[in-house]
Amino acid sequence: MAKEYLKGKNVPFKEIDVDQDHDAARAIVAKTGQAGVPVIEIGDDTILGFDRPRIDLALRENKLV
C-alpha cells in the first residue's frame, strides 16, 4: 500500500527488502526498536506502518509534494 501511495503522488523512493537485506533489517530494529514493515523514512521522520496522515505531513514538510 505504501509503495502504491507514494507512486500515486509521484514521490521517488528506494525500496529495501529486509527479508533479503539482513543488515538493513538489523538497522531498522536498532533505530526503531521494532521489526515491522513498512518503515518509511522521509527527511528526519521515521514512520512505522502505513500512517497516511504522518506520511502526508512529512512529504509536505520536506517539500516533496
N, C-alpha and C positions, 0 to 999 in steps of 0.2 A: 504494500500500500504506500509506503513512504517513497519508494522509487518512482512509482507512477505519479504520485502527488508532485514531487519535485520536477519530473519530466513535464508535467502539465503546466508548470509555472516557468518552464524553460530555464531552470536553475541547474547549472552543471554540478556534478557530484562524482565522487570517487567511491566505488563500491568495494568493500573488503569482505571476503568470505571468511569469517572467523572459524568455520569448520575446517578450512584448508590452511589458514594462516594462524598457526598457534601462537606466534609471538604477538600478533595483533590481538588475539583473544586475551592473552595474559595482560597486555597493556590496558585493555578496556576494563578488566576486573580490577587492576591496580588503581585505575583512575576513578572508577565509579563504585567499586565495591560490589558490583553485580555482574552477572554473566548473560543477562537478557539482551535480546536484539529487537528492533534496531536500536543502535546508538548513533545519534546524529550530532555531528559537531558543526556548528555554524559560528564562525568567529570564535569568541571565548566561551560560548554556550555549549554545554553538552546536554543533549535531550535524550532521555531514555524512553523508548517506546514511541509510537506514532501519536504524539501530542500536537495536534494540528494548531491550536492556539499559540503554543510556545514556538512551534516551527515558524508560523507566520510572523510572530513578533521578532524572532531572531533574524529572519530574512529581511524584514523592514529595517531593523536596527543596523544591519550590515549592508544596507542598500543593495540587496540582491534582487529585489522586486520593486 
